[in-house]
Amino acid sequence: MKKISMIKKFNLVLKRALDITGSSIGLLILSPIFFITAILITVTMPGPIFFKQERIGQNGKLFYILKFRSMKVDKTAEKNHDVSKDTDRLTTFGKLIRRLKIDELPQLINVLWGNMSLVGPRPTFKEQADLYNKSQKHRLDMRPGMTGLAQVNGNISLSWEERIKYDLYYIENYTLLLDLKILLKTALVVILGESKFKKKISDNERII
């Protein structure tokens, strides 16, 4: 990890404080949505309410990410990260909570625990991180986030390489103001959809 200035160190400490505050308030305010979602998952998708999967976090540390389950249980597909069956496994209610990003809300628990941040590179699988080159490994210098720069600039419509470039740009140019802009834009993405916000990677200088 590159040597960082005292100002950036202070910002990172403040970032963690805001993560704790934001996730705590979020869990409290959104508790009715958690309750209703849990009931509807139980009714429409027999099995566990939460989906847990191992991901790699800051400095290569492994942790379990939490999501509301949006697909039928298939332990083999989940273990092998087999996405070819996702279309058949995804339920009608699962599609809804994915579109509204409700399935991601349990990650507020990850943020509170310190595995994740409100904003940062999205956490990935160890198998993918093992393939990172020297530059891409810097993607692990910060806590992974519930949302990030790539997620408000196209997300799944971007190539994997483009998403990594956005993440590296975020880490290199991190400020609390940038986090705030990403959080505000995330709300617009939820309302309008990811496709409305795709940008070319060369537009990084005017990211928001």
Residue, then its C-alpha position, 0 to 999 in steps of 0.5 A: m500500500k502506498k504511503i498516504s498523507m496525514i490528511k488522508k489518514f484522518n479522512l479514513v478514520l473519519k470515513r470509518a466513523l461515518d460508516i459506523t454511524g450511517s450503518s447504525i442509523g440505516l439498520l434502524i430506519l430500514s428495519p421495517i423493510f428488513f422485516i417485510t422482506a424477510i417474511l416475503i422471502t420465507v413465503t416465496m422461497p423456502g430456505p434461508i432468508f440471507f445469502k452468505q458467500e465468502r468474499i475477499g476484503q481489505n488487504g486480502k482478508l476473507f469475510y462473508i458478505l450478506k444479502f437477502r436471498s433472491m434465488k432458489v437454493d443451489k449449493t453446488a452453483e453457489k459454491n462454484h460461482d456458476v452464474s449460468k443457472d441464475t436466470d432459472r433460479l431467480t424468483t419474481f420477488g428476487k427480481l424486484i428486490r434486486r432492481l431496488k437494491i433491497d437485496e444488498l441492504p444486509q451489507l449494512i451489517n457488514v459495514l457495522w462489523g468493519n468488513m465493508s464500508l458504505v462506499g468502496p470497490r465492490p468485494t470480489f471472489k478470492e479466485q478473481a483477486d488471485l489473478y490481479n496484476k500488481s496494479q490491480k492489487h491496489r483494489l484491496d487497499m481499502r475496505p470494499g463498499m456497498t456501492g462504489l464509483a463503478q456502480v454509479n457509472g454503469n456497473i454491470s454494463l461495464s467490462w470487468e477491466e473498466r470496473i477495476k479502473y474505476d475502483l483504482y481511480y477511487i482509491e487514488n483520489y479518495t475524499l469524503l466529498l467523493d463518498l458523499k457524491i457517490l452515495l447521492k448518485t446511488a440513490l438516483v441509480v436505484i430510482l432510474g436504473e444503472s443503464k442511465f449512468k454508463k460513462k466511458i472510462s476516459d470520462n473519469e475526470r468528470i465522474i459525477 
